[in-house]
Amino acid sequence: MDPRTEFLVAHAQNQTRRVFLGRASQGVGALALASLLRPGLIHAAAPAPKDRWPGVVQPHHFAPKAKRVIWMSMAGGPSHLETWDPKPKLAEMHGKPMPESFTKGKQIAQLQGQKLTCYGPQIPFKAFKNGIEICSLFPHVGSVLDRICLVRSMTSEAINHDPAHMFMNTGSQIAGRPSMGSWVTYGLGTEAQDLPGFVVLTSLGRGGQNQPIAARQWASGFLPSRFQGVHLRGKGDPVLYLGNPPGVSRDRQGRVIEAVNSLNAQHDAVVDDPEIGARITQYEMAFQMQASVPGLMDVSAEPAKTLELYGCKPGDGSFASNCLLARRLAERGVRFIQLYHKDWDHHGGVKQGVEFKAQEIDRACMALITDLEQRDMLRDTLLVWAGEFGRTPMSQGGDGRDHHNAGFSVWLAGGGVRGGSVYGATDELGYSAVENPIDVHDLHATLLRLLGIEHTRLSVKFQGLDARLTGIAGRVIPDIMA
């Protein structure tokens, strides 16, 4: 008997009458319910395995201003008081007791129940483009502030690292929800031919505060696994087992993938599991990446002036190198690129810590904006710079700051953003967002709008509910958009 026939017969024999009837009734019932509730999803969720995912948002809900996203995640919680939010009144009150009117009944992380002392900004601020004041350690970012919208009234529900990362990435503090990158690639698909639609790069600075991050931050949750982020390492082999072992040619490897996918397809015909289709697609993508990723990571053909602009050494795994790789990924059609840069958790030594961070990111952020603009890509590439929360205006341990979620800063650039502007404000001590406060759901809703998506219409049935990135909240902030 032919091996493929044996495979199908073996699976058919494993299907008892009870299992067959149970699966058949569930499948028919689910199909009928889906056809009544969301008929378009039946076709959108099951493309031919070899097709590039087209996205379920067809056509766009709005004319898109951005095609792709580069999200710079500053892991650990950057202090807005030493970066983007000048507070002269806090400087005046340095060393004095924090007024109880600011903190009474408020959520505080590790300073709860302790004596609260005002801790003034440790680095002076300076006016740059458009008269916007930011920390003097960021002159390169200051030189492109006319392309940036600085949001000084960001808030978050979470006050500890892991749930705050989850909230900023997925709109929920509970693990298991799809990340924004997964939602975007599910909604819009990808233009990349031989790379994933969602790519993640990580880097670590010199400060030594190696705040851990987990792969669940870029997971696809209840969306098919083909939409999860693919982690590329910026130093060494970008993907483990990227090359073939000795004696295995690319042609032979291709035949192996073809055979495995054929068996998986036959298995899928019996059990009808959508994850098998996702696995077939991912095997094919992995095979394509064996050819495409080495060329992506090899920046030797980049002009010397480009490397000088970023201030990086190729392959050093730095944030600057990852910014250059982000531009290369964007050129190749990757829809969502996330750059994690760790070591912002400054419970102590905040002054020296931010000095280190500024040396690592200032030039690179400017270079990414400038490089994209020179290639006419900034207008449709949406950049986001954000931590998971900010830091307290009160001191911790004498020279550090505690976690803080009531008011902090993020910034956006390109992709339909109103450059050279400041949105919102915290109070005079930098404790709470008091002018135009914005939460994570609002940020997500606004970013989706810039991508041409109405956030209330990008949803998937999960546990009987229409699940979406913004949950039951979220409002678009038009003043952020050009």
Secondary structure, 3 states (H helix, E strand, C coil): CCHHHHHHHHHHHCCCHHHHHHHHHHHHHHHHHHHHHCHHHHHHCCCCCCCCCCCCCCCCCCCCCCCEEEEEEECCCCCHHHCCCCCHHHHHCCCCECCHHHHCCCCCCCCCCCCCEECCCCCCEEECHHHCEEECCCHHHHCCHHHEEEEEEECCCCCCHHHHHHHHHHCCCCCCCCCHHHHHHHHHCCCCCCCCCEEEEEEECCCCCCCCCCHHHHCCCCCCHHHCCEECCCCCCCCCCCCCCCCCCHHHHHHHHHHHHHHHHHHHHHHCCHHHHHHHHHHHHHHHHHHHHHHHHCCCCCCHHHHHHHCCCCCCCCHHHHHHHHHHHHHCCCCEEEEEEECCCCCCCHHHHHHHHHHHHHHHHHHHHHHHHHCCCHHHEEEEEEECCEEEEEEECCCEEEEECCCEEEEEECCCECCCEEECEECCCCCCEEECCECHHHHHHHHHHHCCCCCCCCEEEECCEEEECCCCCCCCCHHHEC
